[in-house]
Amino acid sequence: MSEEPPSPSVRQVELLEAAYRYALEHGLADLSLRPLAAAIGSSPRVLIYLFGSKDGLVKALLARARVDELAVLGSLGEAGPPAGLTTAAEQIWLWLREPRHRPLLRLWAEAYTRSLIEPDGAWAGFAASTVTDWLALLAAHQPQPERDTAQGAAVRTAVLAALRGCLLDLLATGDRDRVDAALRHQLGLIENDRSARDLP
């Protein structure tokens, strides 16, 4: 039987939260321990001691970001009975497009990209995990007969692709009106296709 990892100390939790706030503002791509440690009132030596290495700290920060992502998914999933796939996507988009969420979403986009180009590093598995998380949320808003079919999986994947593509465009340009219109257009095409296939 494997032993449970030791619980983090109070100081480790405090520094992780401070480092996470720093990462939301500055990103992770060019993270350097010295300026990070100075900004959060610590030292590189202490960070290495607490997290094992820079990669260990990055992994902890990615896990911390996923906690926020899962909290968002949980709050969106508690909005009531299943709203229908495209309606749920519209509700999700209202959250994604909010300017106050940009720091978290920029961090998500950075981690998603880095996990694709560094699949064996500290970023390993982040992109695949986030796809799984979001598909699970979308599946919860599909009728059961559709949810459990290959076509149902394809439809929710198309919805996720539309959301992700529009999010990346919005993060790059800030052009909410154009991107809002693009998402409405894409969701309309998906809904029309579902209707044509007589999906519930």
C-alpha positions as CSV (number, residue, x, y, z in Angstrom):
1,M,0.0,0.0,0.0
2,S,1.4,3.4,-1.0
3,E,1.7,6.1,1.7
4,E,-0.2,9.3,1.4
5,P,2.1,12.3,0.6
6,P,2.7,14.5,3.6
7,S,0.4,17.5,4.0
8,P,1.9,20.8,2.9
9,S,3.0,23.1,5.7
10,V,1.2,26.3,6.4
11,R,4.2,28.2,5.0
12,Q,4.2,26.1,1.9
13,V,0.5,26.8,1.3
14,E,1.1,30.6,1.9
15,L,4.0,30.7,-0.6
16,L,2.1,28.7,-3.2
17,E,-0.9,31.1,-3.0
18,A,1.5,34.0,-3.3
19,A,3.3,32.4,-6.2
20,Y,0.0,31.7,-7.9
21,R,-1.0,35.3,-7.7
22,Y,2.4,36.2,-9.2
23,A,1.9,33.7,-12.0
24,L,-1.6,35.1,-12.8
25,E,0.0,38.5,-13.3
26,H,3.3,37.5,-14.9
27,G,2.7,34.0,-16.4
28,L,4.9,30.9,-16.1
29,A,6.8,30.7,-19.4
30,D,9.8,32.7,-18.2
31,L,9.4,32.1,-14.5
32,S,12.6,32.8,-12.7
33,L,12.9,31.9,-9.0
34,R,14.9,34.9,-7.9
35,P,12.3,37.6,-8.9
36,L,9.4,35.4,-7.9
37,A,11.0,34.8,-4.5
38,A,11.6,38.5,-4.0
39,A,8.1,39.4,-5.0
40,I,6.5,37.0,-2.5
41,G,8.9,37.5,0.4
42,S,10.9,34.3,0.2
43,S,14.1,33.1,-1.3
44,P,15.0,30.7,-4.1
45,R,16.6,28.4,-1.5
46,V,13.3,28.2,0.5
47,L,11.3,27.6,-2.7
48,I,13.6,24.8,-3.8
49,Y,13.4,23.3,-0.3
50,L,9.6,23.4,-0.2
51,F,8.8,22.3,-3.8
52,G,11.9,20.2,-4.6
53,S,12.8,22.1,-7.8
54,K,11.6,24.8,-10.2
55,D,9.7,22.1,-12.1
56,G,8.1,21.0,-8.8
57,L,7.0,24.5,-8.2
58,V,5.6,24.8,-11.7
59,K,3.7,21.5,-11.2
60,A,2.2,22.8,-7.9
61,L,1.2,26.0,-9.6
62,L,-0.5,24.1,-12.5
63,A,-2.3,22.0,-9.9
64,R,-3.4,25.2,-8.1
65,A,-4.7,26.6,-11.4
66,R,-6.7,23.4,-12.0
67,V,-8.3,23.8,-8.6
68,D,-9.7,27.2,-9.9
69,E,-10.7,25.6,-13.2
70,L,-12.6,22.8,-11.4
71,A,-14.3,25.3,-9.1
72,V,-15.5,27.2,-12.2
73,L,-16.8,24.0,-13.7
74,G,-18.5,23.1,-10.5
75,S,-20.2,26.5,-10.2
76,L,-21.4,26.3,-13.9
77,G,-22.6,22.7,-13.3
78,E,-24.7,23.8,-10.3
79,A,-26.8,26.3,-12.3
80,G,-29.8,23.9,-12.3
81,P,-31.1,21.1,-14.4
82,P,-29.3,20.4,-17.8
83,A,-29.9,23.5,-19.9
84,G,-29.1,21.8,-23.3
85,L,-25.7,21.8,-24.9
86,T,-25.7,25.0,-26.8
87,T,-27.5,26.9,-24.0
88,A,-24.8,25.6,-21.6
89,A,-22.1,26.7,-24.0
90,E,-23.6,30.2,-24.1
91,Q,-23.6,30.4,-20.3
92,I,-20.0,29.2,-20.2
93,W,-19.0,31.8,-22.7
94,L,-20.5,34.6,-20.6
95,W,-18.1,33.5,-17.9
96,L,-15.1,33.1,-20.2
97,R,-15.6,36.6,-21.8
98,E,-15.5,38.5,-18.5
99,P,-12.4,40.7,-18.4
100,R,-11.8,39.9,-14.7
101,H,-11.2,36.3,-15.7
102,R,-8.5,37.1,-18.2
103,P,-5.5,36.4,-15.8
104,L,-6.7,32.9,-15.1
105,L,-7.5,32.2,-18.7
106,R,-4.2,33.5,-20.0
107,L,-2.4,31.2,-17.5
108,W,-4.6,28.4,-18.7
109,A,-3.8,29.1,-22.4
110,E,0.0,29.3,-21.6
111,A,-0.1,26.0,-19.7
112,Y,-2.2,24.3,-22.3
113,T,0.3,25.2,-25.1
114,R,3.4,24.4,-23.1
115,S,2.0,20.9,-22.2
116,L,1.7,20.2,-25.9
117,I,5.3,21.2,-26.7
118,E,6.8,19.9,-23.5
119,P,4.8,16.7,-23.0
120,D,7.3,15.1,-20.6
121,G,8.1,18.1,-18.5
122,A,6.4,19.9,-15.6
123,W,3.5,20.7,-17.9
124,A,2.8,17.0,-18.7
125,G,-0.9,16.1,-19.0
126,F,-2.3,19.6,-18.4
127,A,-3.9,19.9,-21.8
128,A,-5.4,16.5,-21.8
129,S,-6.8,17.0,-18.3
130,T,-8.4,20.2,-19.1
131,V,-10.1,18.7,-22.2
132,T,-11.5,15.9,-20.1
133,D,-12.7,18.4,-17.5
134,W,-14.6,20.6,-20.0
135,L,-16.0,17.7,-22.0
136,A,-17.4,16.2,-18.7
137,L,-19.2,19.5,-18.0
138,L,-20.7,19.7,-21.5
139,A,-21.8,16.1,-21.4
140,A,-23.8,16.8,-18.3
141,H,-25.9,19.2,-20.4
142,Q,-26.7,16.6,-23.0
143,P,-29.8,14.4,-22.9
144,Q,-28.8,10.8,-21.8
145,P,-29.7,9.2,-25.2
146,E,-27.3,11.6,-27.0
147,R,-24.6,11.8,-24.3
148,D,-23.7,8.1,-24.5
149,T,-23.3,7.9,-28.3
150,A,-20.3,8.6,-30.6
151,Q,-22.3,11.3,-32.3
152,G,-23.0,12.9,-28.9
153,A,-19.3,12.9,-28.1
154,A,-18.5,14.5,-31.5
155,V,-21.1,17.2,-30.9
156,R,-19.8,18.2,-27.5
157,T,-16.2,18.1,-28.9
158,A,-17.3,20.5,-31.6
159,V,-18.8,22.8,-29.0
160,L,-15.6,22.7,-26.9
161,A,-13.6,23.5,-30.0
162,A,-15.8,26.5,-30.7
163,L,-15.4,27.8,-27.1
164,R,-11.7,27.2,-27.1
165,G,-11.1,28.8,-30.5
166,C,-13.1,31.8,-29.6
167,L,-11.4,32.1,-26.2
168,L,-8.0,32.1,-27.8
169,D,-9.1,34.8,-30.3
170,L,-10.5,36.9,-27.6
171,L,-7.4,36.7,-25.4
172,A,-5.3,37.7,-28.5
173,T,-7.5,40.6,-29.7
174,G,-9.9,41.6,-27.0
175,D,-12.5,42.0,-29.8
176,R,-15.6,40.8,-27.8
177,D,-18.3,41.9,-30.3
178,R,-16.7,40.0,-33.3
179,V,-15.9,36.9,-31.2
180,D,-19.3,36.9,-29.6
181,A,-20.9,36.9,-33.1
182,A,-18.6,34.2,-34.2
183,L,-19.5,31.9,-31.3
184,R,-23.2,32.5,-31.8
185,H,-22.8,31.6,-35.5
186,Q,-20.8,28.4,-34.7
187,L,-23.3,27.3,-32.0
188,G,-26.1,27.9,-34.5
189,L,-24.5,25.7,-37.1
190,I,-24.0,23.0,-34.5
191,E,-27.6,23.2,-33.3
192,N,-28.9,23.1,-36.8
193,D,-26.8,20.0,-37.5
194,R,-28.1,18.3,-34.4
195,S,-31.6,19.1,-35.4
196,A,-31.0,17.7,-38.9
197,R,-29.7,14.5,-37.4
198,D,-32.8,14.3,-35.1
199,L,-30.6,14.3,-31.9
200,P,-32.7,14.9,-28.8
